[in-house]
């Protein structure tokens, strides 16, 4: 897909933690396997302790955009120092003035 929103989504997987505040809405919700439901500052606290992904492939990308919202769906295959992680993912982004902010992200593990 050519939408710049995919660049932001990739940055959440592989970017540095200092990028999080400028990409996430303060009320953001994440549902992560083995972790549960996180919101707001708890997301950054969890991610600081978690290893970062080296790379991520997003297959089957789907995008729906309406009224300042952009909803993504894809199958992620991410690699770090351990075994690859594969999950069905969805994210919702909202336009805030001139920027896009992540409102929610959900991962359902596959395999």
URNORLIN-V150834 format. One line per field, one symbol per residue. ss: DSSP state (@ for helix, = for strand, . for the rest). psi: psi as a letter, one per 20 degrees, with the letter a starting at -180 (. if undefined). Layout:
ss->???
psi->???
//
This chain:
ss->....@@@@@@@@@@..@@@@@@@=========...====.@@@@@@@@@.....============..===========.....============..===========..
psi->qipihhggghhhgirqhhighihpqhjqppoppigbpqqchhgggghhiqqqpgqppoqkpqpppqljqppqqropoqqbibqqppqpqqqpqppodiqppphqpppoqq.
//
